[in-house]
Amino acid sequence: MAKNVKPRVKVPKSASAGEVVTIKTLISHPMESGQRKDGDGNLIPRSIINRFTCDFNGVNVIDITLEPAISTNPYFEFDAKVDAEGTFAFTWYDDDGDVYTEEKSIAVG
């Protein structure tokens, strides 16, 4: 299990119906490749975020499969069309089975 993993998400607080908004996400994660060794010469187990998804009111907005070459603390920026107010649900999946989630609501006015 990766330590000190913290997802951060930036979603506008409100939007007009039909507006396209920009969403920014960052997850603090060490992204261990499984090839480095600790101070005692033991391999550090692989721990990589291998998938990221975002759903809006239960409908998938984006689904990304990540490969081992992804950088530490992966950052994503993407656009989503907002037709009604609701909640964005963000999920990061780790190789070691851990799942990290965050939710942000947006109002339509």
C-alpha positions as CSV (number, residue, x, y, z in Angstrom):
1,M,0.0,0.0,0.0
2,A,1.3,3.4,-1.0
3,K,1.7,5.9,1.9
4,N,0.5,9.5,2.0
5,V,-1.7,9.1,-1.1
6,K,-3.9,12.1,-1.5
7,P,-6.3,12.8,-4.4
8,R,-7.0,16.5,-5.3
9,V,-9.7,17.6,-7.6
10,K,-10.7,21.0,-8.9
11,V,-14.2,21.4,-10.3
12,P,-16.1,24.7,-10.8
13,K,-18.7,25.3,-8.1
14,S,-21.3,26.1,-10.7
15,A,-22.0,26.2,-14.5
16,S,-24.7,27.0,-16.9
17,A,-26.8,24.1,-18.3
18,G,-24.9,22.7,-21.4
19,E,-21.7,24.4,-20.5
20,V,-18.4,22.6,-20.9
21,V,-16.2,22.9,-17.8
22,T,-12.5,22.1,-17.3
23,I,-11.7,19.6,-14.5
24,K,-8.3,19.2,-13.0
25,T,-7.1,16.2,-10.9
26,L,-3.8,15.3,-9.2
27,I,-3.1,12.4,-7.0
28,S,0.0,12.4,-4.8
29,H,1.4,8.9,-5.3
30,P,5.0,7.6,-5.4
31,M,4.4,5.3,-8.4
32,E,6.9,2.6,-7.5
33,S,8.0,0.6,-10.5
34,G,9.0,-2.5,-8.6
35,Q,12.6,-2.2,-9.9
36,R,14.1,0.0,-7.1
37,K,15.7,-1.3,-4.0
38,D,15.4,-0.1,-0.4
39,G,18.3,0.6,1.9
40,D,18.7,-3.2,2.7
41,G,18.8,-4.2,-1.0
42,N,15.2,-5.6,-1.1
43,L,13.0,-4.7,-4.1
44,I,10.3,-2.2,-3.3
45,P,7.0,-3.7,-4.4
46,R,5.4,-2.3,-7.5
47,S,2.6,0.2,-6.7
48,I,1.3,2.1,-9.7
49,I,-1.9,3.8,-10.4
50,N,-3.1,1.8,-13.4
51,R,-6.6,3.3,-14.1
52,F,-8.4,6.5,-13.6
53,T,-12.1,7.1,-14.1
54,C,-14.6,10.0,-13.7
55,D,-18.3,9.6,-13.7
56,F,-20.9,12.4,-13.6
57,N,-24.3,11.4,-12.0
58,G,-23.4,7.8,-12.7
59,V,-22.5,8.3,-16.4
60,N,-18.9,7.7,-17.4
61,V,-17.0,10.9,-18.5
62,I,-13.5,9.5,-18.9
63,D,-11.8,6.1,-18.3
64,I,-8.0,6.0,-18.7
65,T,-5.7,3.0,-18.5
66,L,-2.2,4.0,-17.3
67,E,1.0,2.3,-18.2
68,P,4.1,1.8,-16.0
69,A,5.9,4.7,-17.5
70,I,3.4,7.2,-16.0
71,S,5.1,9.9,-13.8
72,T,4.9,10.3,-10.0
73,N,1.8,12.3,-8.9
74,P,-0.2,11.9,-12.1
75,Y,-2.1,15.0,-13.2
76,F,-5.1,15.0,-15.6
77,E,-7.0,17.9,-17.1
78,F,-10.1,17.3,-19.2
79,D,-13.4,18.9,-20.2
80,A,-16.9,17.7,-19.4
81,K,-20.3,18.9,-20.5
82,V,-22.7,19.7,-17.6
83,D,-26.4,19.4,-18.5
84,A,-27.7,19.4,-14.9
85,E,-26.4,19.8,-11.4
86,G,-24.9,16.7,-9.9
87,T,-21.8,15.0,-8.6
88,F,-18.5,14.1,-10.3
89,A,-17.1,10.8,-8.8
90,F,-13.3,10.3,-9.4
91,T,-11.6,6.9,-8.9
92,W,-7.9,5.9,-9.0
93,Y,-7.0,2.2,-9.1
94,D,-3.6,1.0,-7.7
95,D,-1.8,-2.1,-8.8
96,D,-1.8,-3.3,-5.2
97,G,-5.6,-3.3,-5.0
98,D,-6.1,0.0,-3.3
99,V,-8.8,2.3,-4.6
100,Y,-8.8,6.1,-4.0
101,T,-11.9,8.1,-4.5
102,E,-13.0,11.8,-4.4
103,E,-16.4,13.4,-5.1
104,K,-17.2,17.0,-6.1
105,S,-20.6,18.6,-6.7
106,I,-21.5,21.2,-9.3
107,A,-24.5,23.5,-9.3
108,V,-26.3,24.6,-12.5
109,G,-27.8,28.0,-12.5
